[in-house]
Amino acid sequence: MAVIAAFVMNAGLNFVLGLLIAKLLGPADFGRFALATAGTLVITTVLFEWLRLSATRFYSVRVRLDEPWIRHGLDRAYAILAVLLFAAAAVAAGLGLGDGPDGPDGHAAILSGAMLAALGIGVFDYHAALARARFDGKLYLGLVAVKNVIAFAMMAAAAWYLRQPAWVLAAAGVSQLLAVLILRHPLRDPASAVEHHRRRETWSLFLRYGLPLIAANAVYQLLPFLNRGTIAAQAGFAEAGYFALAADVTARSLTMLGTALDLLLFQLAVRAEEQHGRAAAERQVAANAATVYALLLPCAVGFWAVLPALEALVVPEAYRGPFALYALLLIPGLFCLAMMFYAINPVFQIRRRTLPVIAAAAAGLAVNGLGLLVLPPLLGGAGVALAQTLALASAFAWLAVRALTGRDRLALPWNEILAASAACGAMAAALAPLRHLDPALALGVAVPLGAGLYAALVWLFDIAGLRSQVEGRFRPAHPAAADPVAAE
């Protein structure tokens, strides 16, 4: 429950914060901020993601006590990379924050802010992964809560008072570092001797496992960076800002829940492998995939249903019009991306055969490049959004074929997937007429109607075993024994 509570808090505050920053900076500066944010994610992925993924795969409660060299290797690698990145950010800051034409809103200053943001994100995500791997929900919730409060205050203040993308990026990084600093004591492992001779072996294990995954993730982070850059070059930073806000809000709506589920479900698969072997882990991954599909598909359908109302009521006025068009085109691709990350990738992570993930990313990058050559001249900015969607759908299809065919194919519960699809179809049919109502009325009716209808169908047919999981959580583990006095 703590993981779900952390997800709700993180998703809600990030959603509001994104809209607030977009309003305070304006379309042009928000376009610069969004482009730099995409670059920040690329830096984070390239430098730190292989270590975060290794923490989720190789660190656990047992490892914390029996194999302390795993944590030692992770800590040392993070420290080295963090120092190097901070030094690079300081150099860029020295170039960008001085007087002259390349001042606080110049390229060097924004690059420095992006580097600081990447440093903060990398360090925070690593420590959050350690808390999740230990199944310490209270610590994880506390870490997310502290980060969100500090980040909201610092980033909103930077956008309000300084109105420079570089300062907002720097605030994002510093806030995440402060959260880790505040909770550094409970995040520590028991003291143990450092076994230096194991460091090279440990780092080699992390690299073999993580490099294919970060190469693929870097490609997926590169796609929005390239696409936003293409729109900025062709139509200006304001248009890139329209695209960025639609992409960010849509991505958060479709991937935040997937991220929260992955935080818990993948650790269950790792624990199943530790306790019962690889076959049990793959059965858990298959069950996880059905759960992810049954929860993410209604999010995509619901977002489509409330999109006109959301634009009219929540989106800043300067972004309306392009927002709905871009979001509509991006929904299918971002849903495919979420399914790839949280349903298909874990198959290859458990098997420690992650090279197919790179091939899928390369296929998506090729499709995106071809789409950028063909579609923008015909459709303008909408062509860029369509190119991204086709790229992500192609990558998902390629990887799904690899996972679900052949001798080692994953056995998915297809009846559960079909049941979830049918339930979402019924929800879409019920909500479609509401898209044309008054925005406030549409939003007020669509959310409870859609959620209630889908929940009723899930409960009635136990889709993806969700009803059983809920009942199992609240059912007493051991029925109370009969009272011997009452029996007499």
Summary of the structure (lengths in Angstrom):
residues: 488
radius of gyration: 23.2
end to end distance: 41.1
largest distance: 92.4
contacts: 1734
relative contact order: 0.10
helix: 87%
strand: 0%
